[in-house]
Amino acid sequence: MHKDDQMTPKERRAALNIGDAIDRMPISMSYHSPGPRLMGWTRRQGYASARTRADIQKKIYEVFGIDGVNANYGSHAMGIAFGAIMSDPENDNPAILEHPIKDIMDLSILDLDVITKENDPNAKKCYEMAQMLLEEIGDEVGCGFDATGPFTSASALLGPERLLKALIKNPDQVHKLMEFTTMASLQLAKPFLELGLSISISDPVASGSLLRKGHFYEFVVPYSRRFVEGCKAISPCSITGHICGDTMAILEGMVECGYDVISLDNMVDIEIAKERVGNKVHLLGNVDPVNIILFGTPDDVKESVRECFAKAWDSPKGYTIGTGCDTPLAAPLENSLAFMEAARKCAKYPLNPGNWGERMA
């Protein structure tokens, strides 16, 4: 348990579920990219094995006292499983250099047997990592699986430019690809759900910054909903969905995907989101990870946390403070510590405006 808390995350969640008093509301802080630095490792060293990945998550929990640790499959992972050629920088995020599907008209390489925890090396590391976390710190903190949404997985296979063009020129083929990535995503999630992990789904390429609203409803909503419903059929649980960028035009569509919690990028005004969908889903977000967490000062971070609470604390279905997206790799440690410090003050139970006042001290 973190020194600044009075309850472990599991104690807090159990008390919340039955309506008992708690020390504070849960806090979400995505810290994937800079995690290896906490161990003194480069990015490549940190993601080399299930053991190093688990150790990073344990260190993040130790340093920040976050309310959940997770195994992250990654937005490129399905492409990698089918042979995508990747960059492999020592200390920066990798990128796909060559996608495995070269033509939307030829989907012959697709094979569900490739996407299993036995055959997909990245899935195997995630599964072994999750087992380690459950065994070593699972009595204190919940463990989740960060899955990748079907549309982003389709992009990893075909490439974003080809995919976006195909939405117009070859929509029937895109639907075939989406059928595959949905089935593959559910197949991949099944063993993690059977371990008792929670599921969050990140679908960054489905962003309203990239897709027309009509395309979102045709190519994202039905497949995301099937994925969510399939997960819940295996293990009933709350599922969080995150889409990067400006999702103001598709907020209601995100609700239709079936998510219980929607995680919002800082490009979304969370107060407007509260007014439009706060009576339907729990909201999570949305401190700016770049301008505030990366380039701001600790005081800027605290003020942004305060502003988010002031806007969304009374959302009808609930609100969780969080970063708008992953913390950038080069973000100063003191800013993430300031985020947690301010979030603990604002999230003190019971929630009320007196927890944050006019400005954070």
Sequence and secondary structure as in RCSB ss.txt:
>XXXX:A:sequence
MHKDDQMTPKERRAALNIGDAIDRMPISMSYHSPGPRLMGWTRRQGYASARTRADIQKKIYEVFGIDGVNANYGS
HAMGIAFGAIMSDPENDNPAILEHPIKDIMDLSILDLDVITKENDPNAKKCYEMAQMLLEEIGDEVGCGFDATGP
FTSASALLGPERLLKALIKNPDQVHKLMEFTTMASLQLAKPFLELGLSISISDPVASGSLLRKGHFYEFVVPYSR
RFVEGCKAISPCSITGHICGDTMAILEGMVECGYDVISLDNMVDIEIAKERVGNKVHLLGNVDPVNIILFGTPDD
VKESVRECFAKAWDSPKGYTIGTGCDTPLAAPLENSLAFMEAARKCAKYPLNPGNWGERMA
>XXXX:A:secstr
  TT SS HHHHHHHHHHT   SB  B    STTGGGGGT  HHHHTSSHHHHHHHHHHHHHHH  S EEEE  T
THHHHHTT EE   SSS   EEE S   TT  TT  GGGSSTTT HHHHHHHHHHHHHHHHHTTTS EEEEEE H
HHHHHHHH HHHHHHHHHH HHHHHHHHHHHHHHHHHHHHHHHHTT EEEEE GGG TTTS HHHHHHHTHHHHH
HHHHHHHHHS   EEEEE S  GGGHHHHHHTT SEEEE TTS HHHHHHHHTTTSEEEEEE IIIIIITS HHH
HHHHHHHHHHHHTT TT EEEEESS   TT  HHHHHHHHHHHHHHTBSS  GGGT SS  
